[in-house]
Amino acid sequence: MPNTMKAAVLVQPGQFEIEERPVPVPGRGEVLIRIARVGICGTDLHIFNGHYASENLPMIPGHEFTGTIEALGSDVTGLEVGAKAVVDMNIGCGTCYWCRRNEILNCPDMQQLGITMDGAFAEYMVVPARLVIPASGLIPDDVLALTEPLACVVRAARKANVTFGQSVVVIGAGPIGNLHVQLLRTIGAAPIIVADISADRITMAMEAGADYGVSNPADLFETVMDATEGRGADIVIESVGQAALYAEAGRLIRKGGHIAAFGLTGPDAELPLNILETILQENSIKGSVAGMGQDMHDALTLLTHNRIKTERFTGASYPLADIQEAFDTISQRPGDLKTQIVI
C-alpha cells in the first residue's frame, strides 16, 4: 500500500486542486476503502457552486461511491479485506433517540461524508466499519456507485407510503427524478406522471416507465386531472427544489393527498399553506432527502437483482485528474443522467 494518495480538494467554490495526501490509517472500528467510482450528486454541485456547506471548505467532496476494503482497524469483525463494498454516508452517534429510529439526519452529532467532512474524491478513505455494506463482486463499479442515490429514492417512497395503484406525479426528470419513476414502477404505482421542462429528459423518463410526460408547465394540471378522473394525484414528489413547484404540488394532489418534499430549496424558501384546507381535506406533506440504514441495504438489493435500468446513468465518466472539467461541463451535458469520477 502506498504512503500517499491523490485527492481532489475543493479549495473554494468552483475550484478543485489535486493534492498529494497521506493515506489514512483505520483506527478502532474503522475500515480503509480503496475508492473505485464516485458519482457527482446534485448536492456536490451545490457545494461546488458555493450554495451549500461552503463553510466546510477546503474539503474533499463525494459521497456516492463504491470501492474495495483495503484494511481493517482493530475490533472490526464481519468484513473481509478485498471485498467490494458501498458505504452509508450518514454518521450518527448510534445511540440517541433519532439514531435508534434511523432518523440519523436529526442526530445532534450527525456528520456526512463529503459534506461536513472529507469524502470520496480520493484514492482512499477511512470510514466507520458499521456503515460498510459488502457487495457482490459480480456487480460493476459504475452500478454499485448508484446505491446511495437510489437509497435516497427508496427512503422517499417509504416515507410517502407509496403502494400499488396509487397515482404519482414526479416533478423533475433529472437523475433522481428518473430513479423515482423507476422505483414507483417497481412498486406498482399507476399512473406515473413526470414533468420537466427538458423534452429529452421527459423522453428518458418515459423509457424508464412513466405513463405520462409533460414538458410544458401550462399542460401539467390538465394532464394530471385527466389521468386521475379529475381527483388529482395521490402523491406528488417535488424533486427539483423550487418553492413555486412546491406550491404547484399543492394544486396537483387530490383531497387527502400527500406531498413528498424531496428537492432541496434555499434556506429561506417558504411554502404558503392553507391550514383549514389541509385539516379538512386531511392532506399531508413529509420531507425526505437522504437514504440511510436499511434504505442502503434495500437499494443495493434492487441493483443486485437488476430492478433498475442503469444504462443512462453509467455512460459519462472522468478520471480523478479531470474532475474540474467534469464539474465545469456537467450543466452542458443534460443527456448524461449521472457523471462518475473513476479513481
Secondary structure, DSSP 4 states (H G I P E B T S, - for coil): --SEEEEEEEEETTEEEEEEEEPP---TTEEEEEEEEEEPPHHHHHHHTTSSSGGG-SB----EEEEEEEEE-TT--S--TT-EEEE--EE--SSSHHHHTT-GGG-TT-EEBTTTB--SSBSEEEEEGGGEEE--TTS-HHHHTTHHHHHHHHHHHHHTT--TT--EEEE--SHHHHHHHHHHHHHT--SEEEE-S-HHHHHHHHHHT-SEEE-SGGGHHHHHHHHTTTS-EEEEEE-S--HHHHHHHHHHEEEEEEEEE-S---TT------HHHHHHHT-EEEE-----THHHHHHHHHHHTT-S--GGGSSEEEEGGGHHHHHHHGGG-TT-S-EEEE-
